[in-house]
Amino acid sequence: MSHEKPLRIVLVGMMGSGKTTVASSLAERFSVAHIDTDTEVELALGCSCAEAFSRFGELKFRETESRILKRVLDETQGSSCVVSLGGGAVLSEENRDLIQGAGTVVWLRARIETLEERVGAGTGRPLLAGGVRSSLEGILIERGPTYEELATVVVDVDDQDVSDVVETIADRLGERCEK
């Protein structure tokens, strides 16, 4: 698939929706770079996201996440790439503005049951400390409308493997590119 202009794809969605895994496969499919903002935050803070939450608190984590998001989007301006975001990156209005202008935003949408199965006991996920299902439900209620608002493309990931999700995205992007 050739594009006259660079194709920058930004994946958003809940924890457990498969953003990082799908982004990696999608980048491979299109032969472009994949940048995961959670990985970039971990590199910047020198520890895992979970450890950053406990050591520095959510506020410092979110400030770092915002700074990283801005840097990544600035550095990839005019380039084809796939960027996977942490689930909470959409919480900041400034981040939402950046995301909205970043390219094709794909929401990997999943049912609570799918997310619950994928995150298991929630180990290493500080936002799930109050109980996995109830925490996921609360987070989805808070973030779902924002994911929907930002999304150029919505892909339901329930009962699909990674290659199916990647092909669905590629098909939808092909339709968008041909118009």
N, C-alpha and C positions, 0 to 999 in steps of 0.2 A: 504494500500500500504506500503510495507516494503522496506527499502533502506539499502544497505550494508554500504553506507557512509552517513554522514549527508546531509540533503537536505536544502540548504540555498537558498532562493528565494529573489531576489531583484527586486522590482517594480519601473520602471521609466516611465515618461510620463508627459504630459502637466497638468497644473492646470485644474481641472475639469474632468480629465480622470477617476477618481475613485480610485486612488492608495491606499489611506488610507482605504476606505470602502472595496475594494476588498482584500487588504492585511489582514484585520481583519477576513473576512470570510474565506479566504484561510488558515490562521493560524488555525482557528477553524476546518476547514475541515481536516487538517493534524495533529491536536492536537499538535501544536508547538507554540512558542511565536511569537508575532508580536511586532516589534519595528518600530515606526514612527519617522524619524529623525526630522521632523518639531516639533513634540511634545517635543523631546529631546532638541532642540534648544530653544523652549519656556521656558522649565524648567531651562536651563542654563542661559538664559538672564532675566528671571523673568517677561516676558511679551509675548504677542502674536507676531507672525511673522510680522504682519502688523505694530504693534507698534514698534517692533525692527527696521524695515526699517526706520520709521520716526524718532525714537529717536537716533539711532546709525548710520544709513546709510547702504546702501547695502554692502559696503566693509566689515564692521564689522560683518554684518549678514552672509555673505559668508565665512568669516574666521571662525566664530563660527560653521557654518554648516560643513565646512571641518574638523574641529577638532572633532566634534560630529560623523561624518561619520567614521572617522578613529577609534575612540574609539569603536563605535558600532561594526564595522567589526572585530576589534581586539578581543573584548569581546565575540563575537559569533563564532569565528574561531573554527571549529570542532563541532559546534552545528547545529541542525536543527532549522530554524526559517524563518520568513518572514519579510523582511525589506522594508518599503515604504519610498521612498526618496522625498524630495521637488523637484519640477520640474526643478529648476536651479542648482541642485547639480552636474549636468553633465558639467557645464561651466568650471570648473577647470580641467586642465590636470592631476593634482595629484589625484583628485577625480575620474576621468575616469579610471586611472590606478587601483585604489582601487576597483572600481565597476567591472571592467573587470575580476579581479581575485577573486571576492567575491562569485561566485556561479552561479546559473541560473538567468540570467537577463531577466525579462519579460517587454516588452514595451506595455503599454496599449495605443493603438493608437486610436485616435478619430478625426473625421472631425471637422472643425472649427464650423460648425453649432451645433454640439453636445456640444462642449466646451462652446460656447456662451450661449446656453440654460442652461447649468449646472451652469455657474458662474454668470448668471443673470447680474445685473448692475455692478458687479465687486467689490462690497462693501467689504472692508477688504483685497483687493488685490492690493497693491501699483503699481505693474507693469502694471495694467490695467487703470491707471489714465488718459491716453491719449485717451481713447475710447476703449471699450471692443473688438469689432471685429478687428479693425486695430492693436491693441496691440497683440491680440492672433495670428493674421496672422504673424506679425513680429517675435514674440517669436518662433512660430512653424518653420518659415523659418530658424531661427538661431539654434534651438535645434534639429529639426527633424532628420537631418543627423546623429547627435551624438547618439540620441536614437536608430536609426536604426543600427548604427555601434556597439553599445554596446549589443544590444538585442540578446539573445540566442533564445528567443521565442517572436513572435509578435502576439498580440491578438487585433482584432478590436472590440471596445466596443460599437460602434454605435448600437442603437436599441436592445441592450441586457441588461437584468437586471443582478444584481450582481451574482446571483446563476448561470446564464448561463456563465458568464465570468469565474467564479471559476471552473466550470466543464470543460470548454474549456482548461484552464490552467492545471488542473489536468490530463486531457486526454493527453495533449501534454507532460507533465512531465512524465507520465506513459510510453509513447512511448520512451522517451529519456532514462528512467531508465532501460527499458527492452533491449535496444541495447547493 
